[in-house]
C-alpha cells in the first residue's frame, strides 16, 4: 500500500486491504484514488458511477459490472466516485473496483471530479443501487464502437419493473419534462431522466459539464444536442430498490423529487433561452409593425371599428418588446453556440459599420418625425392637435423608430463585444 498522509477515516479499511494502493489527487488534496491489486492497465470502457452509503448493494453492483464487461467482450475499469460514511469503499475496492473518494459536493460535481481519472475510450454511467442492470452492458459498448458518441438509455424502450418508479414520476414527471425538452431543443428523446447512459470520453471532456447537482443529467442531454453528437437510444431494464434500501430522494425528504425537477427545468430553460426569445420576439415585433405602420398617417376605420392612436401605442409597446426579445434571442444563440456558427452568422448580418449606420439613420428619421411634433406643440401655444391628427401619428412613429435605432445600435455593440478576448490567444483570432 502507498502511504498517504491524512487519509480520511472512512477509507482506512479499504486502504488496509492487501495490494490496494492509494493515490492523492494533485489538483485536489481532498480527493483520493484507491486502486485494487488486479487493476486493468488499459481499459476500453470505464463504468463511472457515484455512490453514497450503498453498502447494501455495492458488492452485487460491482459483480454485475464485471459480468457485463465480460459479456460485452471488452476490458474495462469500474470507477466508483464515493462520498460514503459506511463500508461502501471497502466493499467496492475488494470487489475489484477503483474508488475515487471525493467530498460530498453534489451528484454533478462527482462526475466532474472523476473526469481526470477516466481512462476508458467509452464511458458508461449509472447508479450503484442495482436499479439499472449493468449485466446488460453490451448494447452500450456495441453502439459506441459503431460510431455513437452519446448512447442514451431509455426505460420506455426497455422495461420498468412494477414498483420501480413512483406513479407521479412514471406517468407525469418524466413524460412531461421529456416532452418539454424535446419541444425546446427539437430532439426526439423518449426518457431524458434515465440514469444509465454512455458517452465517449472525448465527447464527455468536450461537453464541459458544469452542473453540481441533479441537473447534470439534463445538461448532458441538451449539450449532446447542441454539440450535434451522434446519438442513439439504448433500451434498459429498470428495477426496484433492494429490500431495506432507501432511494436518495427518500433520504432527502418528500420535497426532494420536486426540487430535482425544478433544477432540471432550470437547466433546460437557461440552456434553451433562445426558444423563449427568438421566434416569439419576431412574432411580437411583426405584430407591432402591423399595428404601427398602417396608422402612421392617421386613424383607420374598418366597419364599425376604428383603429386609433391608442392602437398605435399598443403596437409600439408590442414591437419594442418583440425587438428586444429578438435581439436577446440572437445573443442567446451566440452564448450557447457550441461551434461558433451562430456568432459568425449574426456578425455577418450585423456587420459593425453597416449596422451602426443603419441604426443611426433609423434613429435620425425617428428624431426628425418626433421633433416635428414638438415644434407643432410650441407653435400652437403649447397644445397638441386632436388625437386623430396626422402629425400625432407621425410623432408616435418617430418615437418607435428611435427605439428601433437605439436598440439596434446597442445590440450591434454587444454582439461584437462577444468577440473581445484578452491575453496571448487574442492575437491568434
C-alpha positions in Angstrom: 0.0 0.0 0.0 1.2 3.5 -0.8 1.4 5.6 2.3 -0.7 8.8 2.2 -0.9 11.4 4.9 -4.2 12.5 6.4 -6.2 9.7 4.8 -9.9 10.0 5.7 -11.1 7.6 8.4 -13.8 6.1 6.2 -11.0 4.9 3.8 -8.9 3.3 6.4 -10.5 -0.2 6.0 -10.2 -0.1 2.2 -6.6 1.2 2.2 -5.6 -1.6 4.6 -6.6 -4.3 2.1 -3.7 -6.3 0.7 -2.5 -5.0 -2.6 -4.6 -1.8 -2.6 -2.7 1.4 -3.4 -3.8 4.9 -2.5 -3.0 8.0 -4.5 -3.8 11.6 -3.6 -5.1 13.9 -6.4 -2.6 16.5 -7.4 -5.3 19.0 -8.1 -7.5 18.5 -5.0 -6.0 17.3 -1.7 -9.4 16.1 -0.5 -9.6 13.6 -3.4 -8.1 10.1 -3.1 -7.9 7.2 -5.6 -7.9 3.6 -4.3 -6.6 1.2 -6.9 -7.3 -2.6 -6.5 -4.4 -5.1 -7.0 -6.0 -6.6 -10.1 -6.4 -3.3 -11.8 -6.7 -3.3 -15.6 -3.9 -1.4 -17.3 -5.5 -0.1 -20.5 -9.4 -0.3 -20.2 -11.5 0.3 -23.3 -14.6 1.0 -21.1 -14.9 3.0 -17.9 -18.0 2.3 -15.8 -18.4 5.6 -14.0 -20.8 5.5 -11.0 -21.2 7.8 -8.0 -22.1 6.2 -4.7 -23.1 7.5 -1.2 -23.7 4.9 1.5 -24.5 2.0 -0.8 -23.1 -0.9 1.4 -26.3 -2.9 0.8 -25.9 -3.1 -3.0 -22.3 -2.2 -3.9 -21.0 -5.8 -3.8 -23.7 -7.0 -6.2 -23.4 -4.0 -8.4 -19.6 -4.4 -8.9 -20.2 -8.1 -9.6 -22.8 -7.1 -12.3 -20.3 -4.7 -13.8 -17.7 -7.5 -14.2 -20.3 -9.7 -15.7 -21.4 -7.0 -18.1 -17.8 -6.3 -19.2 -17.2 -10.0 -19.9 -20.4 -10.3 -21.8 -19.5 -7.2 -23.9 -16.2 -8.8 -24.8 -14.2 -5.8 -23.5 -11.6 -4.8 -20.9 -12.9 -2.2 -18.5 -12.5 -0.4 -15.2 -15.2 0.2 -12.6 -14.7 3.7 -11.2 -16.8 4.3 -8.1 -16.9 8.0 -7.1 -17.5 7.6 -3.4 -18.6 10.0 -0.7 -19.8 7.4 1.8 -19.6 7.1 5.6 -20.2 3.4 5.6 -18.3 0.4 4.2 -19.0 1.2 0.6 -15.4 2.0 -0.5 -14.0 -1.1 1.3 -16.6 -3.4 -0.3 -16.1 -1.8 -3.8 -12.3 -2.0 -3.9 -12.3 -5.5 -2.5 -14.5 -6.4 -5.5 -12.0 -5.1 -8.0 -13.3 -1.5 -8.5 -11.3 1.6 -8.4 -12.7 4.0 -5.7 -12.3 7.8 -6.1 -13.1 9.3 -2.7 -14.4 12.9 -3.0 -16.1 15.3 -0.6 -19.9 15.2 -0.8 -20.4 18.1 -3.1 -23.3 17.0 -5.4 -24.0 14.4 -8.0 -22.9 16.5 -10.9 -19.7 17.5 -9.1 -18.9 13.8 -8.5 -18.8 13.3 -12.3 -16.7 16.5 -12.8 -14.2 15.3 -10.2 -13.9 11.9 -11.8 -13.2 13.0 -15.4 -9.4 13.3 -15.0 -9.3 9.7 -13.7 -11.4 8.2 -16.5 -9.1 6.0 -18.7 -11.5 4.2 -21.0 -12.4 5.3 -24.5 -16.0 4.7 -23.7 -17.8 5.7 -20.5 -21.0 4.2 -19.2 -22.7 6.0 -16.3 -25.4 4.8 -13.9 -26.3 4.3 -10.3 -24.8 1.9 -7.8 -28.1 0.8 -6.3 -28.7 -2.1 -8.7 -31.8 -0.4 -10.2 -30.1 -0.4 -13.7 -28.9 -3.8 -14.9 -25.2 -3.4 -15.7 -25.0 -7.0 -16.7 -26.6 -5.8 -20.0 -23.7 -3.5 -20.8 -23.1 -4.9 -24.3 -25.6 -2.8 -26.2 -23.9 0.4 -25.0 -20.5 -0.8 -25.9 -21.6 -2.1 -29.3 -23.4 1.1 -30.3 -20.4 3.3 -29.2 -18.0 1.0 -31.1 -20.2 1.6 -34.2 -19.7 5.4 -34.0 -22.3 6.6 -31.5 -20.9 9.4 -29.3 -23.8 9.6 -26.9 -25.9 6.5 -26.0 -28.9 7.5 -24.0 -30.6 4.8 -22.0 -34.4 4.5 -22.3 -36.6 2.8 -19.8 -39.6 3.3 -22.0 -38.0 1.4 -24.8 -36.8 -1.2 -22.4 -38.7 -2.3 -19.3 -39.8 -1.0 -15.9 -40.3 -3.5 -13.1 -43.6 -3.0 -11.2 -42.9 -0.7 -8.2 -39.6 0.5 -9.5 -40.8 4.1 -10.3 -43.3 6.2 -8.3 -46.6 6.7 -10.2 -46.0 10.5 -10.3 -42.6 10.1 -11.9 -43.7 7.4 -14.4 -46.9 8.9 -15.7 -46.4 12.6 -15.2 -42.9 13.9 -14.2 -40.7 12.1 -16.7 -43.0 12.2 -19.7 -43.8 15.9 -19.2 -40.2 17.1 -18.8 -39.1 14.9 -21.7 -41.8 16.5 -23.8 -40.7 20.0 -22.8 -37.0 19.3 -23.6 -37.9 17.8 -27.0 -40.0 20.9 -27.8 -37.3 23.4 -26.7 -34.4 21.6 -28.4 -36.1 19.9 -31.3 -34.9 16.5 -30.1 -36.6 13.1 -30.0 -35.6 11.5 -26.7 -38.1 9.2 -25.0 -36.6 9.3 -21.5 -34.3 12.2 -20.6 -34.0 11.1 -16.9 -32.7 7.6 -17.5 -29.7 7.3 -15.2 -27.9 4.8 -17.4 -26.1 6.4 -20.4 -22.9 6.0 -22.4 -20.6 8.6 -23.9 -17.2 8.7 -25.5 -14.5 10.1 -23.2 -13.7 12.7 -25.9 -17.3 13.9 -26.1 -17.5 14.0 -22.3 -14.4 16.2 -22.0 -15.6 18.5 -24.8 -19.0 18.7 -23.2 -17.6 20.6 -20.2 -20.2 19.6 -17.6 -20.7 22.4 -15.0 -23.8 21.3 -13.1 -23.2 20.5 -9.5 -26.3 18.6 -8.7 -29.2 16.5 -10.3 -29.4 18.8 -13.3 -26.2 17.4 -14.7 -28.4 14.7 -16.4 -30.4 17.4 -18.4 -27.2 19.3 -19.1 -25.7 16.2 -20.7 -28.8 15.6 -22.8 -29.1 19.2 -24.1 -25.4 19.6 -24.7 -25.4 16.4 -26.8 -28.0 18.2 -29.0 -26.1 21.5 -29.1 -22.8 19.7 -30.0 -24.5 17.6 -32.7 -23.3 14.4 -31.2 -24.1 11.1 -32.9 -26.8 9.9 -30.6 -28.8 6.7 -30.2 -31.2 5.4 -27.5 -30.5 2.1 -25.9 -33.3 0.1 -24.2 -32.5 -0.6 -20.5 -34.1 -2.5 -17.7 -35.2 -0.5 -14.6 -35.5 -2.5 -11.3 -37.0 -1.6 -8.0 -34.8 -0.8 -4.9 -33.4 -3.7 -2.9 -35.2 -4.5 0.4 -34.1 -2.2 3.1 -32.6 0.5 0.9 -34.0 4.0 0.7 -33.5 6.0 -2.5 -31.6 9.2 -2.3 -34.8 11.2 -2.9 -36.4 9.4 0.1 -33.4 10.1 2.2 -33.6 13.8 1.4 -37.3 14.1 2.2 -40.6 14.3 0.3 -39.7 17.6 -1.4 -36.5 16.2 -3.0 -38.2 15.0 -6.3 -39.8 18.4 -6.8 -36.5 20.2 -6.1 -34.8 17.9 -8.6 -37.5 18.5 -11.2 -37.2 22.3 -10.7 -33.4 22.4 -11.1 -33.7 20.2 -14.2 -36.2 22.5 -15.7 -34.0 25.4 -14.9 -31.1 23.8 -16.7 -33.4 23.2 -19.8 -34.7 26.7 -19.9 -31.4 28.5 -19.3 -29.6 26.5 -21.9 -32.5 26.9 -24.3 -33.1 30.6 -23.7 -33.4 31.4 -27.4 -36.5 29.2 -27.6 -38.4 31.7 -25.4 -36.9 34.8 -27.0 -36.0 34.4 -30.7 -39.2 33.3 -32.5 -41.6 34.9 -30.0 -39.7 38.1 -30.4 -40.0 38.0 -34.2 -43.8 37.4 -33.9 -44.3 40.2 -31.4 -42.2 42.6 -33.5 -44.1 41.8 -36.7 -47.5 42.2 -34.9 -46.2 45.6 -33.5 -45.3 46.7 -37.0 -48.7 45.8 -38.3 -50.3 48.0 -35.7 -47.9 50.9 -36.1 -47.1 51.4 -39.8 -50.6 51.4 -41.3 -51.6 54.0 -38.8 -48.7 56.3 -39.4 -50.8 58.9 -41.3 -54.0 58.7 -39.2 -56.8 56.6 -37.9 -58.2 53.7 -40.0 -61.8 52.7 -39.7 -62.9 49.2 -40.7 -66.7 48.7 -40.5 -67.7 49.8 -37.0 -64.1 49.5 -35.6 -61.7 52.5 -35.6 -58.0 51.8 -35.1 -56.7 55.0 -33.5 -53.6 56.5 -31.9 -54.2 54.2 -28.9 -53.9 51.2 -31.1 -50.7 52.6 -32.5 -49.3 53.0 -29.0 -50.1 49.4 -28.2 -48.2 48.4 -31.3 -45.2 50.4 -30.2 -45.1 48.6 -26.9 -45.6 45.2 -28.6 -43.0 46.0 -31.2 -40.5 47.2 -28.6 -40.9 44.0 -26.5 -40.6 41.9 -29.6 -37.5 43.7 -30.9 -35.7 43.3 -27.6 -36.7 39.7 -27.3 -35.4 39.0 -30.8 -32.1 40.7 -30.1 -31.7 38.8 -26.8 -32.5 35.6 -28.6 -29.7 36.4 -31.1 -27.3 36.9 -28.2 -28.5 33.6 -26.6 -27.6 31.9 -29.9 -24.2 33.4 -29.6 -23.6 32.5 -25.9 -25.0 29.0 -26.2 -23.4 28.2 -29.6 -21.0 25.2 -29.4 -19.4 25.5 -32.8 -19.4 29.3 -33.2 -21.6 29.2 -36.3 -24.3 31.5 -34.9 -21.8 34.1 -33.8 -20.3 34.3 -37.2 -23.7 34.4 -38.9 -25.0 37.2 -36.8 -21.8 39.2 -37.2 -22.1 38.9 -40.9 -25.8 40.1 -40.9 -25.0 42.8 -38.4 -21.5 43.9 -39.7 -20.4 46.8 -37.5 -20.3 49.6 -40.0 -23.5 48.7 -41.9 -25.5 48.0 -38.7 -24.4 51.2 -36.9 -25.0 53.4 -39.9 -28.4 51.8 -40.4 -29.3 52.3 -36.7 -28.2 55.9 -36.9 -30.3 56.5 -40.0 -33.4 55.0 -38.4 -32.9 56.9 -35.1 -32.3 60.2 -37.0 -35.5 59.7 -39.1 -37.5 59.0 -35.9 -36.0 62.0 -34.2 -37.0 64.2 -37.1 -40.6 63.0 -37.0 -40.9 63.5 -33.3 -39.2 66.9 -33.5 -41.8 68.0 -35.9 -44.5 67.2 -33.3 -42.5 69.1 -30.6 -42.2 72.1 -32.9 -46.0 72.0 -33.6 -46.6 71.8 -29.9 -44.8 75.0 -29.2 -46.0 76.9 -32.3 -49.7 76.1 -31.3 -49.4 77.6 -27.9 -48.2 74.5 -26.2 -51.2 72.4 -27.1 -51.3 69.2 -29.0 -53.6 68.8 -32.1 -56.6 66.4 -31.9 -55.6 62.8 -31.3 -56.6 61.9 -34.8 -54.2 64.4 -36.4 -51.6 63.0 -38.8 -48.7 64.7 -37.0 -49.5 62.9 -33.8 -49.4 59.6 -35.6 -46.1 60.5 -37.2 -44.7 61.6 -33.8 -45.5 58.2 -32.3 -43.9 56.5 -35.4 -40.9 58.7 -34.7 -40.6 57.5 -31.1 -40.9 53.9 -32.3 -38.1 54.4 -34.9 -35.9 56.0 -32.2 -36.4 52.9 -30.1 -35.6 50.6 -33.0 -32.5 52.6 -34.0 -31.1 52.8 -30.5 -31.9 49.1 -29.8 -30.1 48.0 -33.0 -27.1 50.1 -32.1 -26.9 48.6 -28.6 -27.3 45.1 -29.9 -24.6 45.6 -32.5 -22.2 46.8 -29.8 -22.9 43.8 -27.6 -22.8 41.3 -30.5 -19.3 42.4 -31.4 -18.3 42.7 -27.8 -18.7 38.9 -27.6 -15.6 38.6 -29.7 -13.4 40.6 -27.3 -10.6 38.4 -25.9 -7.7 39.1 -23.5 -4.2 37.5 -23.4 -2.0 35.8 -26.0 -4.9 33.9 -27.6 -6.3 37.2 -28.8 -3.6 37.6 -31.4 -4.5 34.2 -32.9 -8.0 35.2 -33.9 
